[in-house]
Amino acid sequence: MNRGKVCRDRPATLVMVMLITSIRDYVQLKGRAPLKDIARHFHLPESATEQMLRFWVKKGVIKLIAQDQPLLCQINQCSSCASCGLNSQLEYIWA
């Protein structure tokens, strides 16, 4: 029957729901958090964290903002924005 398959899928689904909820709670607690900090906190790749955050962005609970960081490039601290990786940073804020 199908019951066995449903039972095996439930723990993974439950863990995913708990993780998505924990990420929401983390952003709410912090008020504002960069993607890399959220991913590091939950020991997840940034790509996976971004997908989970997208769920809350669609719901309107969390907002995504891109922070441009050209300051170091303006004072010639690096050769180009592409080489230092400071061109933008994704941040999530509690809506």
Stockholm file with secondary structure:
# STOCKHOLM 1.0

chainA/1-95         MNRGKVCRDRPATLVMVMLITSIRDYVQLKGRAPLKDIARHFHLPESATEQMLRFWVKKGVIKLIAQDQPLLCQINQCSSCASCGLNSQLEYIWA
#=GR chainA/1-95 SS CCHHHHHHHHHHHHHHHHHHHHHHHHHHHHSEEEHHHHHHHHTCCHHHHHHHHHHHHHHTSEEEEEEECCHHHHTTCSSCHHHHTCSEEEEEEEC
#=GC SS_cons        CCHHHHHHHHHHHHHHHHHHHHHHHHHHHHSEEEHHHHHHHHTCCHHHHHHHHHHHHHHTSEEEEEEECCHHHHTTCSSCHHHHTCSEEEEEEEC
//
